[in-house]
């Protein structure tokens, strides 16, 4: 078997038992990554389980391409029942860095954690050696200190030379151990806790830091010295270079506009750029989109635009302003960095914080919340002291409001709605689209970046939001590229109508393609910023042409490139259509697990607010048209239009007969 | 008088910095007359092999630490991805942001070669009957087309796997000079592996996204090292070109 190592590690924290299983049950039928997670949850998690129950499975799953030379393969997927979701449906969250690849080099395709440890533990994996170790002395430390402490401890025990088989020529350095850890927020089972790896890679959305905390699992440390086999090395090298040429025409250092300080979401980049030490990249990246920033006296680390935004300027009302006018003068400076790194250390999801701060400020301005009734220095928002106080109270669940915010914005707004009235909820819905997750910047739009033109999520986005279990924009981020480009829409979706952002025509068809490609990149595991390779607009293209370098003249990117990479890496010949079928299977399996937990058509919607309030063009979302689009989506999916359940016919077509039997459809 | 066990007293490098404190480039100092040759315990008086015609050079500041070089290197040369075997190693301190790509310098006085008891370390001379192992291996691995003519005669210091006995003395020899040995040891196959310049087209250079790794060519390059393991010579034309390239690009 190529690309897959062939082994899955199962760690039962209750009984402290470790075992391995063959991958054949999951791959290639469910590919890996998100597909593997879907299968594990369907097979093993009973439908009455809640996210913090020991029966919940926490799955760390890199896909087959992670740990090869495939471009952008550093990203991997975490999955479990999501504590952030209002109904705690199973979901998934992506995380970059070098951990996923390291796990593959250690010899495992995925880890399944089940049960809950009695005392704090962490798991150490050095190639074949797997150990559940006591973490009493790590409990209470922040996520970055935890990682450093683990490296120190293991270095003193000389653990690497004990467990790697032969002399590895200078590679006993414990700095090579990669660790995923949680900080205080995760320990206290916050529903918005992320899990952190290295100095700033995080699986933010869905609250899996809290799931780690509920299992008393402080960290997972990995060192691998092995190999990931590639079926056709020569073809693979050339395919990777082909992919790279679609993204980057010349090898030069540059901070991409979407990466480092400033980013496409505004902010004067000059201050933080002055502190920038270098570019930083995940494993196998062909871009290096992040900045490593060192500010004297503060935590060092890398951060991407999303993190840097989280304590800079939180947007006002979605369709109106990307940046809040009350904070228009704020700079992306040292204080911003302080807040950002504090969130990382506590492992609070910084994406959630932007919505939370925006909502808190709105409630403050509306006179609903103030410093007296909350105990939060709201007027001081944006300062270091506010960051210390507010993030600290979330991480440690201090006081009524700290406890409430630690459960995420959805549950906070639900509680406060009863106390302070519907205005609280309205302000929440303004910012939060569905699944207890906040709206995405992508549909705010601003002069520097392509937003959704109406200020609401675009029609494709609406279908994605309604039928997913989390913010779908991060892994379908490239769906916006196709607007206004009928030719590209035809190439990708098979319909030119999808290019019009103001109608629903052709959108269900396009949404399904987007969803399948999202499942694909979460399952083979590749970066969701740069994959799929659907356009041919590499950075440095102009310079390359000037220098007389050969530039591909194809009009679009290459929608078949993932299939080519997959074929060359795994040795299993496949096509885009076949992969789409695999992805459809995974998506239907995920849906089946949700249906088993009670999901119906009425859950397939998004914030009521957007049906009743005008967008940038002066129109609310048309409910009748929307429902018709959803009908069409169900029909194309082969789902029942009344209930939203996958039909038996669909499931059997996807080789999921057992699922159909279990669901009783 | 034997100097086997003495630490070579090598000239200290004076460092000069690029514009805006950018890339660290070694100074122009060679190892002529230094005692490094005697340092290695080799039964034959080591005649320096022909100088290399190419060398992979790196720019520590620009490196983003993606390790694409290690992945590309091992997939190309071994057929699987195993960064630990990468003939180029990126030493990373993830929490300090120090990423140092460490390529093989194909030294003019190669410690690995002098340490080898069997003569398995050879130069890729491209001559008939010379080290054809590279070509054989590439051809079989890459299955199909004959290797291009550039795959011969780079004078890279390479391991002839048939003659390697897996004693790892080359690894130790290199580690005496460099912090981290550029010669890697494949414990599965029990052979040492090292940079071959990929037959004239180094894959690490090809896949570096930010241009931190460059390939310098020349007819006869003198490459040395200082006591700290830094390359202290690079071809002047490459340096000038690099400086031009960096000017204005670096943030």
Boltz contact constraints between the chains, C-beta under 6 A:
constraints:
  - contact:
      token1: [A, 67]
      token2: [B, 81]
      max_distance: 6.0
  - contact:
      token1: [A, 68]
      token2: [B, 81]
      max_distance: 6.0
  - contact:
      token1: [A, 69]
      token2: [B, 71]
      max_distance: 6.0
  - contact:
      token1: [A, 69]
      token2: [B, 72]
      max_distance: 6.0
  - contact:
      token1: [A, 69]
      token2: [B, 75]
      max_distance: 6.0
  - contact:
      token1: [A, 69]
      token2: [B, 81]
      max_distance: 6.0
  - contact:
      token1: [A, 166]
      token2: [B, 187]
      max_distance: 6.0
  - contact:
      token1: [A, 169]
      token2: [B, 171]
      max_distance: 6.0
  - contact:
      token1: [A, 169]
      token2: [B, 181]
      max_distance: 6.0
  - contact:
      token1: [A, 169]
      token2: [B, 185]
      max_distance: 6.0
  - contact:
      token1: [A, 170]
      token2: [B, 180]
      max_distance: 6.0
  - contact:
      token1: [A, 170]
      token2: [B, 181]
      max_distance: 6.0
  - contact:
      token1: [A, 171]
      token2: [B, 84]
      max_distance: 6.0
  - contact:
      token1: [A, 175]
      token2: [B, 93]
      max_distance: 6.0
  - contact:
      token1: [A, 198]
      token2: [B, 94]
      max_distance: 6.0
  - contact:
      token1: [A, 199]
      token2: [B, 95]
      max_distance: 6.0
  - contact:
      token1: [A, 225]
      token2: [B, 84]
      max_distance: 6.0
  - contact:
      token1: [A, 227]
      token2: [B, 80]
      max_distance: 6.0
  - contact:
      token1: [A, 227]
      token2: [B, 82]
      max_distance: 6.0
  - contact:
      token1: [A, 228]
      token2: [B, 81]
      max_distance: 6.0
  - contact:
      token1: [A, 229]
      token2: [B, 80]
      max_distance: 6.0
  - contact:
      token1: [A, 230]
      token2: [B, 75]
      max_distance: 6.0
  - contact:
      token1: [A, 230]
      token2: [B, 80]
      max_distance: 6.0
  - contact:
      token1: [A, 233]
      token2: [B, 75]
      max_distance: 6.0
  - contact:
      token1: [A, 233]
      token2: [B, 79]
      max_distance: 6.0
  - contact:
      token1: [A, 234]
      token2: [B, 142]
      max_distance: 6.0
  - contact:
      token1: [A, 237]
      token2: [B, 76]
      max_distance: 6.0
  - contact:
      token1: [A, 248]
      token2: [B, 209]
      max_distance: 6.0
  - contact:
      token1: [A, 251]
      token2: [B, 208]
      max_distance: 6.0
  - contact:
      token1: [A, 251]
      token2: [B, 211]
      max_distance: 6.0
  - contact:
      token1: [A, 252]
      token2: [B, 211]
      max_distance: 6.0
  - contact:
      token1: [A, 252]
      token2: [B, 249]
      max_distance: 6.0
  - contact:
      token1: [A, 253]
      token2: [B, 62]
      max_distance: 6.0
  - contact:
      token1: [A, 253]
      token2: [B, 210]
      max_distance: 6.0
  - contact:
      token1: [A, 277]
      token2: [B, 97]
      max_distance: 6.0
  - contact:
      token1: [A, 278]
      token2: [B, 97]
      max_distance: 6.0
  - contact:
      token1: [A, 279]
      token2: [B, 64]
      max_distance: 6.0
  - contact:
      token1: [A, 280]
      token2: [B, 64]
      max_distance: 6.0
  - contact:
      token1: [A, 281]
      token2: [B, 64]
      max_distance: 6.0
  - contact:
      token1: [A, 281]
      token2: [B, 65]
      max_distance: 6.0
  - contact:
      token1: [A, 281]
      token2: [B, 66]
      max_distance: 6.0
  - contact:
      token1: [A, 283]
      token2: [B, 67]
      max_distance: 6.0
  - contact:
      token1: [A, 284]
      token2: [B, 68]
      max_distance: 6.0
  - contact:
      token1: [A, 284]
      token2: [B, 71]
      max_distance: 6.0
  - contact:
      token1: [A, 285]
      token2: [B, 66]
      max_distance: 6.0
  - contact:
      token1: [A, 286]
      token2: [B, 209]
      max_distance: 6.0
  - contact:
      token1: [A, 287]
      token2: [B, 209]
      max_distance: 6.0
  - contact:
      token1: [A, 288]
      token2: [B, 64]
      max_distance: 6.0
  - contact:
      token1: [A, 288]
      token2: [B, 66]
      max_distance: 6.0
  - contact:
      token1: [A, 288]
      token2: [B, 209]
      max_distance: 6.0
  - contact:
      token1: [A, 288]
      token2: [B, 210]
      max_distance: 6.0
  - contact:
      token1: [A, 292]
      token2: [B, 97]
      max_distance: 6.0
